[in-house]
Each structure stands twice: as C-alpha cells, then as structure tokens.
Amino acid sequence: APNHLLRHLGRGIHAHQRPERCNWIRGRVENPRFLKYDNEKKLHLADTFENFLAHKFNTTKRFDLDGGEAIEPALKDGIDRASELGAHSFIIGMPHRGRLNVLANVMRKPMQLIFREFVGLNCDSNDHSKNIKGEWGSSGDVKYHLGTSMDRTYPDGRHIHLSLVANPSHLECVNPVVVGKARAKQYYCGNRPEDMCNVVPILLHGDAAFAGQGVVYETMQLAKVPDFDVGGIIHVVVNNQIGFTTNPVHSRSTPYCSDIGKAFGAPILHCNRDDPLAVSCALETAMEYRHEWGSDAIVDMICYRRLGHNELDQPLFTQPKLNSFKGIEKATHLKTLHLSSTSIDNMEDNDNAPDSLINSHLAECQFKDEIPPEFYKLSNLQIA
C-alpha cells in the first residue's frame, strides 16, 4: 500500500460530496509531499503548564488535557496556516476541558493571573463584600469557563485577532454564539466574499457532546442558510473516547462520533494523538479546505483521558479495564513518545529546560505580580 495510507492520518469523503471537492482532497492526500514536514517547523508541546498545575494545585479541579495535548500545537499551526491564506480574525469556542491550556498557550493570558484565580486572589474581596469581616478567597470553577481576546503580530508583519468566547458548563451552547459573533464580524468588515474567508470560527468539542447534543446539528444545519452562512466552521473533536463516565457503545449508534458531518458532506480528518505532526497537518488541511470551498471541515483527534472526568475523580472506579496498568496508566506521555520517534528533528529542543528548573522559577514567584520572563522562554508556553 502507498505510504500515505499507512500513517496516522485518515480522511473521510463521501459519495454525495461534490466531485471537485473529493478530487481536491484526494489530490492533497495522495501527493508524495503530504505529511512531509520542513525541518524548520518546530513542535511545541505544552505539557509543562499542565504538569505544574498538577503538582501545585493537586486538589483543585482544572479539567486538564493530559492524553489530548497534541491539539494545542495543532491549533497554533492551523491558525498560522489560515493567516498565511489571508485570515485575520479567529473566534474560538470550546468546552472547559483544556481551556486553561488554551488560555495560556494559544490566547497568551498572563499565567500569573491564572495562578491567582486558582487561589481566589484575582480580585479584591473588599469590592464584593460589604458586611463580611476578615480576609477570604474563593477559587470556584469560573477559571475554566472564562474567555479572553488578544492581538498577535507575526515577524513578517501579519496581524491577527484571537477571541476565545466564555462558555458555561452546558458544553455546546457556545456554538451559535461563536457563529453569530463570526457572522457579525464578517458583516462589519464589509460582508464581501473575502471577509467570509478571513474571519474563521473554530469550535472544539468532546466526542460524546459532538455526537449527543442537538445544538451541534442545529448549528451545522444553518451552514448554508442565507444570512447565517459564515463560510465554513472548523470543528475539532478531542475524542478521548469517553463521555463523563459513559463508553461510546452506550452513548451513540454510529461508529464514529464525527459521523454527523456526513449529513452535510463535510470532510472528516481522523488523526492520532500519538502523532502530533499528523494532527497539525489535519488542522492545516481543514483550514485550507475551508478557504478553498467555504464549507465546514471536521478534525477527529483520537486520544484518551488519563485522569477522571476531573482530577479529583478516580477513573479505576468507572472504567477499570480502560484505566488499568496495561491501559492508560501505562501510556507514554506525548513528549517522551515524540522524542523517541523518527520525527525528533521536528521537536523543539527542551534539554536545556528541565521541568525542575521551570518549576523552580514558578515556585519562587508564588503569586506575585510578575513571573520572570525567562520562564516563558524556557517552557515554550508562549511562542511568537
């Protein structure tokens, strides 16, 4: 079989799709250069941030991305590729799992503020308490429901605006909010065809929510309705193969959680978390497809959830076989796995930045107003 059929990235194209779009996908996937990466392209794995939170706030819920962390560098690469094609605005919606990582690594929210939110010191309690005496704090669960926005400038002068929309616990209710915001921005940018291409809505989903919540279908159903069309949505499914504590066989009737995309003729790119470069390639291909055809594209990243629904849950109680020593507990961390692969030339050299050194910088800072700038350099958590 050809080499491109033996890798960690597959694609789903369907008989009712338009032939020209099927041929576009085939022409890209069957190109010998598909899944070939330039040596200059570096992979930045954002696991140091999660590791620090796990040790510093080990009794606090944070809904970490351990097991699906490959989506972070892929999201960056997809945004970079879209900006090269002319996109200047990105509106992102996502659930709470992985949100802190996205806030720190993609949205560049100051990490000292995130750390202060964990201990409830991010605001002055006197402003919110009239009759309460003494000092108090409350971290709550707000930190992984918040959004933010930022402007980013590339070395070549390109400017983009990133916006992460806040989302409550009802996972998919943010979908129409993101699409509506994108449509409004396209309208006020001029409402021209190029404005449709250059304002990109990105929705991250969990596998169970993507397959099970009706608002997903309702949002996709409006894709080609006049006045609702946003020129395509990039759907990214972080498929950790479990919904809360429910296995896929008990939560849906279709083989894949992304099969809803078949109803709309959307291409579906299946990729494996163990090959982060393939995940990045899938995001870039989805961005290129949207730019070319103005339609939805779906990326289904197969991964796992190392811990429970949150860090305080014990997964061995609900999925003992899946989380046994022979299963997830024995799974190799992504950075270790990638360093030992043949793609080592594409990995950013972190030998000079051991976790102990990074953690020592954070430990010295505690929750002061500033964190040493060398931390950002060492950990690769913020990349120009």
Salt bridges, closest charged atoms under 4 A:
GLU30 OE2 - ARG11 NH2 3.62
ASP38 OD1 - ARG33 NH2 3.86
ASP47 OD1 - LYS335 NZ 3.80
GLU50 OE1 - ARG62 NE 3.81
ASP66 OD1 - ARG306 NE 3.23
ASP66 OD1 - HIS333 ND1 3.88
GLU69 OE2 - ARG273 NH2 3.63
ASP77 OD2 - LYS41 NZ 3.94
ASP80 OD1 - ARG152 NH1 3.52
GLU84 OE1 - ARG81 NH1 2.96
GLU117 OE2 - LYS109 NZ 2.87
ASP141 OD2 - HIS145 NE2 3.89
ASP151 OD1 - HIS161 ND1 2.78
ASP156 OD2 - ARG158 NE 2.84
GLU172 OE1 - HIS205 ND1 2.83
GLU194 OE2 - ARG192 NE 3.59
ASP195 OD2 - ARG192 NE 2.87
ASP229 OD2 - LYS224 NZ 3.81
ASP259 OD1 - LYS262 NZ 3.34
ASP274 OD1 - ARG273 NH1 2.73
ASP275 OD2 - HIS8 ND1 3.26
GLU284 OE2 - LYS41 NZ 3.00
GLU288 OE1 - ARG28 NH1 3.12
GLU288 OE2 - ARG81 NE 2.70
ASP296 OD2 - HIS235 NE2 3.44
ASP300 OD2 - HIS270 ND1 2.91
